[in-house]
Amino acid sequence: MTEQIAVSGLVATTPREVVTSDGLAITSFRLASSKRRFDRSTGNWVDAETNWFSVVAFRQLAKNMASSISKGDRVVLFGKLKVRDWDNGERSGTAVEIEASSIGHDLMFGVSSFVRVKPNSEEVEEVEEAQEDSEAELQPA
């Protein structure tokens, strides 16, 4: 099954970046997406069930994710939902994965800045250094 899906949630694991022997960049992490509802009887917001997704991205998106997304960030993503049953002989289960096509910080929970990069590793390093310098300027003295 492959469907387009939009999900918001919390980055639950440190994003893991790998580059294959062919030079393909891949970044992955686990995403926790919880629904909240308002309980009129108590007057409070309560958490409902949590859905867990494995998120994976390839190529330039993978490189940008690895430089921009951290464990604990709130994100919004769009991609292809893939649900697969698996069986390794001893155990079986269902894998739920999203192949991301777009991802960004959820601005309901904070602020973010955007820097356009070209897919050139030297330029990406320069942008990361510029981001660190700008973040240092924003810190109170």
C-alpha positions in Angstrom: 0.0 0.0 0.0 1.3 3.4 -0.9 -0.7 6.6 -0.2 0.2 10.3 0.2 0.0 11.5 3.8 0.6 14.6 5.8 1.6 14.2 9.4 2.7 16.4 12.3 4.6 15.1 15.3 7.6 14.9 17.5 11.0 13.6 16.2 11.5 10.8 18.7 14.9 9.5 17.8 18.1 11.2 16.7 18.1 11.4 12.9 20.5 8.8 11.4 22.4 9.8 8.2 24.1 7.3 6.0 25.7 7.5 2.6 25.7 4.3 0.5 28.7 3.2 -1.5 27.0 4.6 -4.6 26.9 8.1 -2.9 23.1 8.0 -2.1 22.3 10.0 1.1 19.7 8.5 3.3 18.4 10.0 6.6 15.9 8.3 8.9 14.2 8.8 12.3 11.1 7.7 14.3 8.2 10.1 14.5 5.6 10.1 17.3 2.3 11.6 16.3 -0.3 12.1 19.0 -3.8 13.4 18.8 -5.1 15.7 21.5 -8.7 16.3 22.4 -10.5 18.6 24.8 -12.2 16.9 27.7 -15.2 19.0 28.5 -15.8 17.2 31.8 -12.4 18.2 33.2 -11.8 21.3 31.1 -8.4 20.1 30.1 -6.6 18.9 27.0 -5.7 15.2 27.1 -3.5 13.1 24.9 -5.1 10.3 22.9 -3.3 7.4 21.2 0.2 7.9 19.7 0.9 6.7 16.1 4.6 5.7 15.4 6.1 6.1 12.0 9.6 5.4 10.6 10.5 8.3 8.4 13.1 8.1 5.6 14.4 10.6 3.1 16.8 10.3 0.2 19.3 12.5 -1.7 19.2 16.3 -1.1 16.2 16.1 1.3 18.1 13.6 3.4 21.2 15.9 3.6 19.1 18.9 4.5 17.1 16.9 7.1 20.3 15.7 8.7 21.5 19.3 9.1 18.2 20.8 10.2 16.1 18.2 12.2 17.0 17.1 15.8 15.5 14.8 18.3 12.7 16.6 20.1 11.8 18.9 17.2 8.1 19.3 16.2 7.8 18.8 12.5 5.2 18.6 9.7 5.9 16.3 6.9 4.4 15.1 3.6 5.2 11.9 1.9 4.3 8.4 0.8 2.9 6.1 3.4 4.1 2.5 3.1 2.6 -0.3 5.3 4.2 -3.7 5.0 3.8 -6.9 6.9 7.0 -8.7 7.8 8.0 -12.1 9.1 11.5 -13.2 10.0 10.6 -16.7 11.1 10.7 -16.0 14.8 8.6 -12.8 14.9 6.2 -11.0 12.6 4.7 -7.5 12.6 3.7 -4.5 10.5 6.1 -1.8 9.5 4.7 1.7 8.9 7.0 4.0 7.0 6.8 7.4 5.4 9.1 8.2 2.6 9.3 12.0 3.0 9.0 14.3 0.1 8.8 17.5 2.2 9.5 18.3 5.8 9.8 21.4 8.0 9.5 22.6 11.6 6.0 23.0 13.0 5.8 26.7 13.6 2.9 26.3 16.1 5.6 25.3 18.6 8.5 27.7 17.8 10.3 29.8 15.2 12.6 28.7 12.4 14.8 30.3 9.8 15.3 29.2 6.2 18.6 29.2 4.2 18.5 28.1 0.6 21.4 25.8 -0.3 22.7 24.3 -3.5 23.5 20.6 -3.5 27.2 21.2 -3.1 28.8 19.9 0.1 31.2 22.9 0.4 28.3 25.3 0.2 26.3 23.3 2.7 29.2 23.6 5.2 29.4 27.3 4.6 25.6 27.7 5.2 25.9 25.6 8.4 28.7 27.9 9.7 26.6 31.0 8.8 23.6 29.5 10.7 25.8 28.9 13.8 27.0 32.5 13.6 23.5 33.9 13.2 22.2 31.7 16.1 25.1 33.1 18.3 24.0 36.6 17.4 20.4 35.9 18.6 21.6 34.6 22.0 21.2 37.2 24.8 24.5 38.7 26.0 
